[in-house]
Amino acid sequence: MMPRIMFVPMSWGRGLGPLTDCLALANELQKDFDLAFLVKSDFSEFIDQRRCQIYPITSSETHKRISQEFYTDFASFQGLDNEDLVRQMMVDEQKAFVDFKPSVIFSWLQFTTAITAKLLGITTIARANWPDHVDFIPPPFSVPIQPSKVTPLFNKLLSEYRMKPISSIWELSYLRSDFKLAPTLPEFEPELKKVPNLDYVGHLVYTGSDISIEPDWFKDIDKSKSVVYMYLSDKQLDILDNAEQISEIFDNTEFQLIISLGAHVSLTMLPPNTKNVRFERLLPADSILSKSNVFISTGTRGSTWNALLHGVSMVLFPGIDMEMGFNAQNIERFGAGVRLPDETFLSDQLLSALRKVNTPDYRKNSWALGEKMRKIGGPRYAADCIRRIAKAQ
């Protein structure tokens, strides 16, 4: 009987990042593991049900607009102060774990898994990063960390199950897991070296086609103009509301801009394409970045690391987000891109920044960082770590 692994990507957010990291691991493990995913309904459509079992988990309501609480208390904003919701998540987890009987569980920022898996005596492996550590100090331009309103609720649950209380909800991100995988460079996050049972794996960039496929028009992209790929979260920059102005800025430049809006945008919402600007719902980032000169992003880890793997320089708009700001700080510090404040998004400063980083030196620095990630091993090495852990159980 083959060992079994269950993936539990964060069920209480909207982004696809947690899922794609898990899919990258699943691709490497599918030959020698039975696979299962415990996911919210929105994620099910992106998982190949021929090779994976899928279990449902209750998820919180997706907010259409981001409030200040998103940055100051993310867990509360996403509904984890709702005791009924959190308890139902744990019920869903317990049902799935008991039914599938995983050898190990890989969790991605799913706080409840640290409790449920411990109750059932199942070994846990968690995705780790420094911004989720309780000792993390945010960049000066981001929002200061605030005590989360959800911590007392989780301490109530921990007390019920006779487990050690937490001082911060973020302790349940990965510090309570048996093993940790950090998809980053030691140069970016040296502080993680002090975390026990942690392996740096470089990255967990997903290159599969489950999410989207390369469009036909991209094969005939105009090579006489620099390709700029833009993928921005709508946390602070609303592309749909500013589509006309974006087109006006780029239509008389040397750049051709390709914008991916995200899974939350329907096809009927897409603005019309113009001379130098194309709007799409979802695009295969790995394929688009392979032919791009510059990437415009908020600094989310998956897509930013993918740009490094392709040696693409970046212009980053992290806003006041702590983790994205930390990522942008590293990209700028190592000369692979520049960080801009949000208020410069629709201005000449954006074009100036694009011209600044659209150079061999910036791309050389980006490629060098990507090579370091690649040499650590990425999803293949992470899968080897999981095999080693599962074998020892």
Order of alpha helices (4+ residues) and beta strands (2+ residues): beta-alpha-beta-alpha-beta-alpha-alpha-alpha-beta-alpha-beta-alpha-beta-beta-beta-alpha-beta-beta-alpha-beta-alpha-beta-alpha-beta-alpha-alpha-alpha
